[in-house]
Amino acid sequence: MKKPRTKRRPPDISTLPADACPSCGTQMRERKARLSFPVNGEKVVVPDALHLRCPKCGEIVLRLDDMRHLREGALTLYRKQYGLLSSDEIRSIRERLDLTQAALSKLLHLGGNTLSRWEAGRNVQTAAMDILLRLIRDVPGSLDYLREHAA
Ligand SMILES: [Zn+2]
């Protein structure tokens, strides 16, 4: 038996203006407020994250640029909080050791695109991995040690 169509349907978002709430259709307002973003399993609170908020139901929508800014802001705060190497510093350590991203990834047991994401600033290393990077930068022989033991 066919189920009768329900009369109450969610708002058809294809006909709503771009800044309408996807839950209730109310026009949303742009605002800056605290939003959190996960970095390496930790919630990082960005104090002035731009986004749209529905004044009626409280729904929050991040546009593409809002999401990018939130992520960049969270990564910057995380990097500052732990005093981590910058993406450029990571790249220059690797280049000074004359290693490809794949070769260094293997030595550090990093999966997939992890290292390229660090070097591009799209993600950030943990404090533990940061120490390891400083170690191979500063301690002679540490790279040979990794080659011997991390294969
Ligand atoms: Zn709403």
Backbone and ligand atoms as CSV (ligand in chain L), in Angstrom:
chain,resi,resn,atom,element,x,y,z
A,1,MET,N,N,0.831,-1.202,0.000
A,1,MET,CA,C,0.000,0.000,0.000
A,1,MET,C,C,0.865,1.252,0.000
A,2,LYS,N,N,0.452,2.183,-0.812
A,2,LYS,CA,C,1.232,3.421,-0.912
A,2,LYS,C,C,0.973,4.328,0.275
A,3,LYS,N,N,2.039,4.882,0.793
A,3,LYS,CA,C,1.902,5.797,1.920
A,3,LYS,C,C,1.369,7.139,1.422
A,4,PRO,N,N,0.313,7.656,2.071
A,4,PRO,CA,C,-0.180,8.965,1.611
A,4,PRO,C,C,0.843,10.070,1.872
A,5,ARG,N,N,0.859,10.977,0.960
A,5,ARG,CA,C,1.818,12.071,1.107
A,5,ARG,C,C,1.462,12.973,2.274
A,6,THR,N,N,2.466,13.280,3.052
A,6,THR,CA,C,2.215,14.186,4.170
A,6,THR,C,C,2.116,15.622,3.645
A,7,LYS,N,N,1.249,16.374,4.285
A,7,LYS,CA,C,1.050,17.750,3.806
A,7,LYS,C,C,2.140,18.693,4.287
A,8,ARG,N,N,2.664,18.343,5.502
A,8,ARG,CA,C,3.707,19.214,6.019
A,8,ARG,C,C,5.056,18.772,5.484
A,9,ARG,N,N,5.622,19.564,4.675
A,9,ARG,CA,C,6.941,19.251,4.129
A,9,ARG,C,C,7.944,20.293,4.600
A,10,PRO,N,N,9.210,19.930,4.695
A,10,PRO,CA,C,10.215,20.951,5.035
A,10,PRO,C,C,10.253,21.997,3.932
A,11,PRO,N,N,10.685,23.204,4.259
A,11,PRO,CA,C,10.720,24.243,3.228
A,11,PRO,C,C,11.584,23.816,2.054
A,12,ASP,N,N,11.123,24.114,0.859
A,12,ASP,CA,C,11.877,23.769,-0.345
A,12,ASP,C,C,13.018,24.785,-0.493
A,13,ILE,N,N,14.218,24.364,-0.094
A,13,ILE,CA,C,15.309,25.344,-0.022
A,13,ILE,C,C,15.740,25.835,-1.401
A,14,SER,N,N,15.338,25.128,-2.467
A,14,SER,CA,C,15.745,25.596,-3.792
A,14,SER,C,C,15.026,26.890,-4.162
A,15,THR,N,N,13.862,27.154,-3.524
A,15,THR,CA,C,13.130,28.371,-3.863
A,15,THR,C,C,13.337,29.473,-2.823
A,16,LEU,N,N,14.097,29.169,-1.767
A,16,LEU,CA,C,14.340,30.182,-0.733
A,16,LEU,C,C,15.538,31.045,-1.107
A,17,PRO,N,N,15.552,32.290,-0.621
A,17,PRO,CA,C,16.739,33.098,-0.860
A,17,PRO,C,C,17.972,32.465,-0.212
A,18,ALA,N,N,19.154,32.838,-0.688
A,18,ALA,CA,C,20.387,32.184,-0.246
A,18,ALA,C,C,20.616,32.314,1.254
A,19,ASP,N,N,20.097,33.394,1.861
A,19,ASP,CA,C,20.366,33.595,3.286
A,19,ASP,C,C,19.177,33.171,4.161
A,20,ALA,N,N,18.315,32.305,3.621
A,20,ALA,CA,C,17.189,31.797,4.415
A,20,ALA,C,C,17.621,30.595,5.235
A,21,CYS,N,N,17.045,30.471,6.414
A,21,CYS,CA,C,17.366,29.344,7.290
A,21,CYS,C,C,16.931,28.028,6.643
A,22,PRO,N,N,17.816,27.025,6.557
A,22,PRO,CA,C,17.449,25.746,5.952
A,22,PRO,C,C,16.442,24.962,6.799
A,23,SER,N,N,16.283,25.325,8.072
A,23,SER,CA,C,15.331,24.613,8.934
A,23,SER,C,C,13.943,25.228,8.900
A,24,CYS,N,N,13.859,26.566,8.969
A,24,CYS,CA,C,12.540,27.192,9.085
A,24,CYS,C,C,12.253,28.256,8.030
A,25,GLY,N,N,13.248,28.585,7.204
A,25,GLY,CA,C,13.001,29.523,6.111
A,25,GLY,C,C,13.124,30.989,6.472
A,26,THR,N,N,13.343,31.283,7.760
A,26,THR,CA,C,13.506,32.674,8.188
A,26,THR,C,C,14.812,33.247,7.631
A,27,GLN,N,N,14.787,34.547,7.343
A,27,GLN,CA,C,16.016,35.158,6.859
A,27,GLN,C,C,17.058,35.195,7.984
A,28,MET,N,N,18.234,34.697,7.692
A,28,MET,CA,C,19.265,34.621,8.727
A,28,MET,C,C,20.080,35.909,8.767
A,29,ARG,N,N,20.746,36.120,9.906
A,29,ARG,CA,C,21.560,37.318,10.065
A,29,ARG,C,C,23.025,36.937,10.199
A,30,GLU,N,N,23.858,37.791,9.623
A,30,GLU,CA,C,25.287,37.576,9.737
A,30,GLU,C,C,25.768,38.059,11.100
A,31,ARG,N,N,26.614,37.257,11.728
A,31,ARG,CA,C,27.170,37.711,12.991
A,31,ARG,C,C,28.527,37.067,13.244
A,32,LYS,N,N,29.255,37.669,14.176
A,32,LYS,CA,C,30.536,37.124,14.604
A,32,LYS,C,C,30.387,36.659,16.035
A,33,ALA,N,N,30.749,35.427,16.292
A,33,ALA,CA,C,30.649,34.901,17.649
A,33,ALA,C,C,31.603,33.731,17.809
A,34,ARG,N,N,31.642,33.210,19.051
A,34,ARG,CA,C,32.527,32.085,19.335
A,34,ARG,C,C,32.002,30.813,18.691
A,35,LEU,N,N,32.857,30.150,17.904
A,35,LEU,CA,C,32.531,28.838,17.359
A,35,LEU,C,C,33.752,27.961,17.574
A,36,SER,N,N,33.506,26.668,17.773
A,36,SER,CA,C,34.662,25.791,17.957
A,36,SER,C,C,34.881,24.935,16.720
A,37,PHE,N,N,36.130,24.540,16.530
A,37,PHE,CA,C,36.512,23.720,15.390
A,37,PHE,C,C,37.507,22.679,15.890
A,38,PRO,N,N,37.330,21.401,15.514
A,38,PRO,CA,C,38.236,20.368,16.033
A,38,PRO,C,C,39.593,20.373,15.329
A,39,VAL,N,N,40.657,20.411,16.134
A,39,VAL,CA,C,42.018,20.292,15.598
A,39,VAL,C,C,42.710,19.170,16.361
A,40,ASN,N,N,43.139,18.131,15.658
A,40,ASN,CA,C,43.789,16.969,16.275
A,40,ASN,C,C,43.013,16.463,17.491
A,41,GLY,N,N,41.699,16.376,17.353
A,41,GLY,CA,C,40.862,15.840,18.404
A,41,GLY,C,C,40.570,16.799,19.542
A,42,GLU,N,N,41.001,18.044,19.386
A,42,GLU,CA,C,40.797,19.034,20.441
A,42,GLU,C,C,39.882,20.142,19.911
A,43,LYS,N,N,38.941,20.576,20.754
A,43,LYS,CA,C,38.052,21.668,20.338
A,43,LYS,C,C,38.767,22.997,20.498
A,44,VAL,N,N,38.976,23.705,19.414
A,44,VAL,CA,C,39.601,25.019,19.489
A,44,VAL,C,C,38.518,26.073,19.273
A,45,VAL,N,N,38.404,27.004,20.218
A,45,VAL,CA,C,37.365,28.021,20.139
A,45,VAL,C,C,37.910,29.266,19.436
A,46,VAL,N,N,37.269,29.611,18.331
A,46,VAL,CA,C,37.616,30.831,17.609
A,46,VAL,C,C,36.647,31.922,18.078
A,47,PRO,N,N,37.169,33.005,18.657
A,47,PRO,CA,C,36.289,33.967,19.336
A,47,PRO,C,C,35.425,34.818,18.402
A,48,ASP,N,N,35.867,35.041,17.176
A,48,ASP,CA,C,35.136,35.980,16.310
A,48,ASP,C,C,34.847,35.353,14.941
A,49,ALA,N,N,34.219,34.180,14.950
A,49,ALA,CA,C,33.954,33.459,13.706
A,49,ALA,C,C,32.690,34.002,13.023
A,50,LEU,N,N,32.857,34.421,11.777
A,50,LEU,CA,C,31.745,34.968,10.995
A,50,LEU,C,C,30.847,33.822,10.503
A,51,HIS,N,N,29.515,33.991,10.633
A,51,HIS,CA,C,28.582,32.979,10.144
A,51,HIS,C,C,27.178,33.565,10.077
A,52,LEU,N,N,26.236,32.768,9.571
A,52,LEU,CA,C,24.831,33.171,9.558
A,52,LEU,C,C,24.100,32.456,10.679
A,53,ARG,N,N,23.217,33.201,11.348
A,53,ARG,CA,C,22.434,32.583,12.417
A,53,ARG,C,C,20.972,32.943,12.236
A,54,CYS,N,N,20.099,31.947,12.421
A,54,CYS,CA,C,18.666,32.173,12.306
A,54,CYS,C,C,18.152,32.803,13.604
A,55,PRO,N,N,17.517,33.988,13.531
A,55,PRO,CA,C,17.018,34.642,14.747
A,55,PRO,C,C,15.821,33.897,15.345
A,56,LYS,N,N,15.176,33.044,14.558
A,56,LYS,CA,C,13.985,32.355,15.048
A,56,LYS,C,C,14.327,31.028,15.727
A,57,CYS,N,N,15.077,30.178,15.038
A,57,CYS,CA,C,15.316,28.832,15.584
A,57,CYS,C,C,16.762,28.610,16.039
A,58,GLY,N,N,17.634,29.574,15.782
A,58,GLY,CA,C,19.010,29.449,16.272
A,58,GLY,C,C,19.936,28.634,15.383
A,59,GLU,N,N,19.426,28.159,14.250
A,59,GLU,CA,C,20.255,27.399,13.307
A,59,GLU,C,C,21.467,28.239,12.872
A,60,ILE,N,N,22.611,27.573,12.789
A,60,ILE,CA,C,23.838,28.256,12.368
A,60,ILE,C,C,24.299,27.678,11.033
A,61,VAL,N,N,24.606,28.550,10.103
A,61,VAL,CA,C,25.089,28.113,8.794
A,61,VAL,C,C,26.421,28.776,8.501
A,62,LEU,N,N,27.384,27.969,8.088
A,62,LEU,CA,C,28.671,28.514,7.675
A,62,LEU,C,C,28.760,28.455,6.163
A,63,ARG,N,N,28.997,29.618,5.562
A,63,ARG,CA,C,29.233,29.622,4.128
A,63,ARG,C,C,30.642,29.098,3.871
A,64,LEU,N,N,30.958,28.846,2.611
A,64,LEU,CA,C,32.256,28.256,2.269
A,64,LEU,C,C,33.420,29.065,2.840
A,65,ASP,N,N,33.346,30.389,2.668
A,65,ASP,CA,C,34.407,31.259,3.185
A,65,ASP,C,C,34.437,31.272,4.713
A,66,ASP,N,N,33.229,31.228,5.326
A,66,ASP,CA,C,33.159,31.190,6.790
A,66,ASP,C,C,33.885,29.956,7.307
A,67,MET,N,N,33.646,28.816,6.648
A,67,MET,CA,C,34.254,27.552,7.064
A,67,MET,C,C,35.775,27.622,6.918
A,68,ARG,N,N,36.218,28.203,5.802
A,68,ARG,CA,C,37.661,28.306,5.561
A,68,ARG,C,C,38.310,29.196,6.622
A,69,HIS,N,N,37.676,30.335,6.917
A,69,HIS,CA,C,38.222,31.240,7.936
A,69,HIS,C,C,38.231,30.606,9.318
A,70,LEU,N,N,37.143,29.864,9.622
A,70,LEU,CA,C,37.065,29.203,10.927
A,70,LEU,C,C,38.195,28.184,11.079
A,71,ARG,N,N,38.415,27.389,10.018
A,71,ARG,CA,C,39.471,26.378,10.073
A,71,ARG,C,C,40.844,27.043,10.208
A,72,GLU,N,N,41.088,28.061,9.379
A,72,GLU,CA,C,42.386,28.753,9.436
A,72,GLU,C,C,42.611,29.396,10.794
A,73,GLY,N,N,41.547,30.005,11.341
A,73,GLY,CA,C,41.655,30.632,12.650
A,73,GLY,C,C,41.972,29.621,13.736
A,74,ALA,N,N,41.307,28.465,13.677
A,74,ALA,CA,C,41.523,27.421,14.680
A,74,ALA,C,C,42.943,26.858,14.580
A,75,LEU,N,N,43.425,26.649,13.359
A,75,LEU,CA,C,44.788,26.124,13.176
A,75,LEU,C,C,45.826,27.108,13.702
A,76,THR,N,N,45.619,28.390,13.438
A,76,THR,CA,C,46.547,29.422,13.913
A,76,THR,C,C,46.594,29.455,15.440
A,77,LEU,N,N,45.400,29.391,16.064
A,77,LEU,CA,C,45.338,29.401,17.531
A,77,LEU,C,C,46.011,28.167,18.121
A,78,TYR,N,N,45.759,27.021,17.506
A,78,TYR,CA,C,46.335,25.763,17.982
A,78,TYR,C,C,47.860,25.818,17.869
A,79,ARG,N,N,48.347,26.300,16.714
A,79,ARG,CA,C,49.792,26.405,16.483
A,79,ARG,C,C,50.436,27.329,17.517
A,80,LYS,N,N,49.744,28.427,17.809
A,80,LYS,CA,C,50.258,29.397,18.787
A,80,LYS,C,C,50.245,28.816,20.196
A,81,GLN,N,N,49.153,28.120,20.528
A,81,GLN,CA,C,49.002,27.558,21.873
A,81,GLN,C,C,50.135,26.593,22.221
A,82,TYR,N,N,50.560,25.789,21.240
A,82,TYR,CA,C,51.589,24.792,21.498
A,82,TYR,C,C,52.968,25.215,20.982
A,83,GLY,N,N,53.072,26.427,20.454
A,83,GLY,CA,C,54.354,26.904,19.936
A,83,GLY,C,C,54.916,26.022,18.836
A,84,LEU,N,N,54.061,25.644,17.888
A,84,LEU,CA,C,54.454,24.682,16.858
A,84,LEU,C,C,55.195,25.335,15.692
A,85,LEU,N,N,55.974,24.519,15.001
A,85,LEU,CA,C,56.623,24.943,13.764
A,85,LEU,C,C,55.569,25.377,12.755
A,86,SER,N,N,55.894,26.366,11.942
A,86,SER,CA,C,54.977,26.792,10.883
A,86,SER,C,C,55.064,25.822,9.702
A,87,SER,N,N,54.109,25.940,8.782
A,87,SER,CA,C,54.128,25.066,7.606
A,87,SER,C,C,55.402,25.280,6.788
A,88,ASP,N,N,55.864,26.519,6.681
A,88,ASP,CA,C,57.104,26.797,5.945
A,88,ASP,C,C,58.311,26.164,6.625
A,89,GLU,N,N,58.328,26.203,7.957
A,89,GLU,CA,C,59.444,25.598,8.691
A,89,GLU,C,C,59.499,24.092,8.481
A,90,ILE,N,N,58.336,23.467,8.439
A,90,ILE,CA,C,58.300,22.015,8.199
A,90,ILE,C,C,58.854,21.696,6.817
A,91,ARG,N,N,58.414,22.473,5.828
A,91,ARG,CA,C,58.900,22.235,4.474
A,91,ARG,C,C,60.414,22.417,4.398
A,92,SER,N,N,60.932,23.456,5.052
A,92,SER,CA,C,62.368,23.708,4.926
A,92,SER,C,C,63.190,22.639,5.668
A,93,ILE,N,N,62.672,22.096,6.753
A,93,ILE,CA,C,63.365,20.975,7.405
A,93,ILE,C,C,63.477,19.796,6.426
A,94,ARG,N,N,62.363,19.475,5.789
A,94,ARG,CA,C,62.347,18.346,4.854
A,94,ARG,C,C,63.288,18.586,3.673
A,95,GLU,N,N,63.259,19.824,3.150
A,95,GLU,CA,C,64.083,20.110,1.978
A,95,GLU,C,C,65.574,20.119,2.323
A,96,ARG,N,N,65.897,20.600,3.539
A,96,ARG,CA,C,67.301,20.597,3.945
A,96,ARG,C,C,67.836,19.170,4.093
A,97,LEU,N,N,66.946,18.248,4.456
A,97,LEU,CA,C,67.347,16.841,4.577
A,97,LEU,C,C,67.278,16.124,3.227
A,98,ASP,N,N,66.869,16.878,2.217
A,98,ASP,CA,C,66.785,16.338,0.857
A,98,ASP,C,C,65.860,15.117,0.779
A,99,LEU,N,N,64.687,15.251,1.398
A,99,LEU,CA,C,63.708,14.162,1.393
A,99,LEU,C,C,62.448,14.576,0.638
A,100,THR,N,N,61.827,13.628,-0.056
A,100,THR,CA,C,60.505,13.885,-0.630
A,100,THR,C,C,59.475,13.793,0.490
A,101,GLN,N,N,58.274,14.300,0.208
A,101,GLN,CA,C,57.194,14.172,1.199
A,101,GLN,C,C,56.931,12.700,1.502
A,102,ALA,N,N,56.981,11.870,0.474
A,102,ALA,CA,C,56.709,10.439,0.678
A,102,ALA,C,C,57.772,9.799,1.568
A,103,ALA,N,N,59.037,10.177,1.351
A,103,ALA,CA,C,60.131,9.578,2.123
A,103,ALA,C,C,60.050,9.979,3.595
A,104,LEU,N,N,59.817,11.273,3.839
A,104,LEU,CA,C,59.715,11.713,5.241
A,104,LEU,C,C,58.465,11.136,5.911
A,105,SER,N,N,57.369,11.065,5.161
A,105,SER,CA,C,56.136,10.468,5.705
A,105,SER,C,C,56.378,9.044,6.168
A,106,LYS,N,N,57.145,8.303,5.379
A,106,LYS,CA,C,57.421,6.908,5.723
A,106,LYS,C,C,58.243,6.830,7.010
A,107,LEU,N,N,59.263,7.696,7.117
A,107,LEU,CA,C,60.125,7.679,8.300
A,107,LEU,C,C,59.351,8.052,9.565
A,108,LEU,N,N,58.366,8.932,9.430
A,108,LEU,CA,C,57.607,9.379,10.596
A,108,LEU,C,C,56.308,8.584,10.791
A,109,HIS,N,N,56.112,7.582,9.933
A,109,HIS,CA,C,54.898,6.751,10.001
A,109,HIS,C,C,53.631,7.580,9.838
A,110,LEU,N,N,53.678,8.529,8.927
A,110,LEU,CA,C,52.504,9.363,8.671
A,110,LEU,C,C,51.709,8.772,7.519
A,111,GLY,N,N,50.405,8.797,7.641
A,111,GLY,CA,C,49.572,8.243,6.592
A,111,GLY,C,C,49.211,9.277,5.535
A,112,GLY,N,N,48.848,8.778,4.375
A,112,GLY,CA,C,48.236,9.552,3.289
A,112,GLY,C,C,48.828,10.911,3.018
A,113,ASN,N,N,47.973,11.936,3.096
A,113,ASN,CA,C,48.396,13.286,2.743
A,113,ASN,C,C,48.751,14.131,3.959
A,114,THR,N,N,48.999,13.490,5.083
A,114,THR,CA,C,49.198,14.241,6.323
A,114,THR,C,C,50.286,15.304,6.190
A,115,LEU,N,N,51.450,14.898,5.709
A,115,LEU,CA,C,52.575,15.839,5.619
A,115,LEU,C,C,52.305,16.961,4.613
A,116,SER,N,N,51.725,16.614,3.480
A,116,SER,CA,C,51.438,17.660,2.487
A,116,SER,C,C,50.400,18.639,3.018
A,117,ARG,N,N,49.494,18.150,3.859
A,117,ARG,CA,C,48.507,19.060,4.460
A,117,ARG,C,C,49.163,19.994,5.472
A,118,TRP,N,N,50.166,19.489,6.211
A,118,TRP,CA,C,50.897,20.366,7.134
A,118,TRP,C,C,51.642,21.439,6.359
A,119,GLU,N,N,52.315,21.006,5.290
A,119,GLU,CA,C,53.139,21.951,4.527
A,119,GLU,C,C,52.286,22.987,3.799
A,120,ALA,N,N,51.036,22.607,3.478
A,120,ALA,CA,C,50.139,23.541,2.800
A,120,ALA,C,C,49.352,24.390,3.792
A,121,GLY,N,N,49.509,24.116,5.095
A,121,GLY,CA,C,48.779,24.870,6.108
A,121,GLY,C,C,47.321,24.468,6.218
A,122,ARG,N,N,46.944,23.330,5.620
A,122,ARG,CA,C,45.551,22.890,5.691
A,122,ARG,C,C,45.273,22.056,6.932
A,123,ASN,N,N,46.342,21.663,7.593
A,123,ASN,CA,C,46.185,21.004,8.882
A,123,ASN,C,C,47.450,21.280,9.689
A,124,VAL,N,N,47.482,20.833,10.924
A,124,VAL,CA,C,48.622,21.155,11.767
A,124,VAL,C,C,49.051,19.916,12.560
A,125,GLN,N,N,50.347,19.818,12.795
A,125,GLN,CA,C,50.908,18.654,13.493
A,125,GLN,C,C,50.573,18.702,14.980
A,126,THR,N,N,50.590,17.530,15.620
A,126,THR,CA,C,50.424,17.480,17.077
A,126,THR,C,C,51.714,17.976,17.729
A,127,ALA,N,N,51.622,18.304,19.016
A,127,ALA,CA,C,52.806,18.751,19.748
A,127,ALA,C,C,53.866,17.646,19.777
A,128,ALA,N,N,53.420,16.378,19.875
A,128,ALA,CA,C,54.364,15.256,19.902
A,128,ALA,C,C,55.128,15.149,18.584
A,129,MET,N,N,54.419,15.285,17.470
A,129,MET,CA,C,55.070,15.202,16.170
A,129,MET,C,C,55.969,16.419,15.932
A,130,ASP,N,N,55.590,17.555,16.509
A,130,ASP,CA,C,56.398,18.766,16.379
A,130,ASP,C,C,57.788,18.553,17.008
A,131,ILE,N,N,57.799,17.913,18.177
A,131,ILE,CA,C,59.075,17.623,18.847
A,131,ILE,C,C,59.944,16.714,17.982
A,132,LEU,N,N,59.320,15.734,17.371
A,132,LEU,CA,C,60.057,14.803,16.520
A,132,LEU,C,C,60.667,15.534,15.314
A,133,LEU,N,N,59.912,16.452,14.742
A,133,LEU,CA,C,60.432,17.234,13.616
A,133,LEU,C,C,61.619,18.100,14.044
A,134,ARG,N,N,61.519,18.699,15.238
A,134,ARG,CA,C,62.635,19.515,15.746
A,134,ARG,C,C,63.858,18.641,16.015
A,135,LEU,N,N,63.597,17.423,16.495
A,135,LEU,CA,C,64.682,16.494,16.788
A,135,LEU,C,C,65.475,16.168,15.520
A,136,ILE,N,N,64.777,15.836,14.440
A,136,ILE,CA,C,65.529,15.493,13.227
A,136,ILE,C,C,66.156,16.737,12.602
A,137,ARG,N,N,65.637,17.926,12.927
A,137,ARG,CA,C,66.267,19.155,12.449
A,137,ARG,C,C,67.548,19.448,13.241
A,138,ASP,N,N,67.509,19.228,14.570
A,138,ASP,CA,C,68.568,19.745,15.441
A,138,ASP,C,C,69.590,18.710,15.907
A,139,VAL,N,N,69.218,17.450,15.903
A,139,VAL,CA,C,70.124,16.453,16.473
A,139,VAL,C,C,70.778,15.630,15.363
A,140,PRO,N,N,72.091,15.805,15.197
A,140,PRO,CA,C,72.785,15.044,14.153
A,140,PRO,C,C,72.638,13.546,14.377
A,141,GLY,N,N,72.442,12.812,13.302
A,141,GLY,CA,C,72.338,11.360,13.409
A,141,GLY,C,C,70.924,10.859,13.635
A,142,SER,N,N,69.995,11.776,13.979
A,142,SER,CA,C,68.638,11.313,14.278
A,142,SER,C,C,67.940,10.767,13.023
A,143,LEU,N,N,68.253,11.346,11.876
A,143,LEU,CA,C,67.638,10.856,10.636
A,143,LEU,C,C,68.119,9.434,10.329
A,144,ASP,N,N,69.411,9.196,10.557
A,144,ASP,CA,C,69.937,7.836,10.367
A,144,ASP,C,C,69.275,6.863,11.335
A,145,TYR,N,N,69.061,7.323,12.548
A,145,TYR,CA,C,68.385,6.485,13.536
A,145,TYR,C,C,66.989,6.093,13.045
A,146,LEU,N,N,66.265,7.087,12.532
A,146,LEU,CA,C,64.910,6.801,12.008
A,146,LEU,C,C,64.991,5.821,10.841
A,147,ARG,N,N,65.947,6.048,9.956
A,147,ARG,CA,C,66.081,5.161,8.795
A,147,ARG,C,C,66.296,3.723,9.238
A,148,GLU,N,N,67.035,3.582,10.323
A,148,GLU,CA,C,67.364,2.244,10.819
A,148,GLU,C,C,66.172,1.594,11.508
A,149,HIS,N,N,65.394,2.408,12.226
A,149,HIS,CA,C,64.367,1.827,13.096
A,149,HIS,C,C,62.928,2.018,12.632
A,150,ALA,N,N,62.697,2.927,11.736
A,150,ALA,CA,C,61.308,3.258,11.403
A,150,ALA,C,C,60.853,2.673,10.075
A,151,ALA,N,N,61.624,1.778,9.514
A,151,ALA,CA,C,61.283,1.274,8.177
A,151,ALA,C,C,60.085,0.316,8.197
L,1,ZN,ZN,ZN,15.470,28.919,11.474
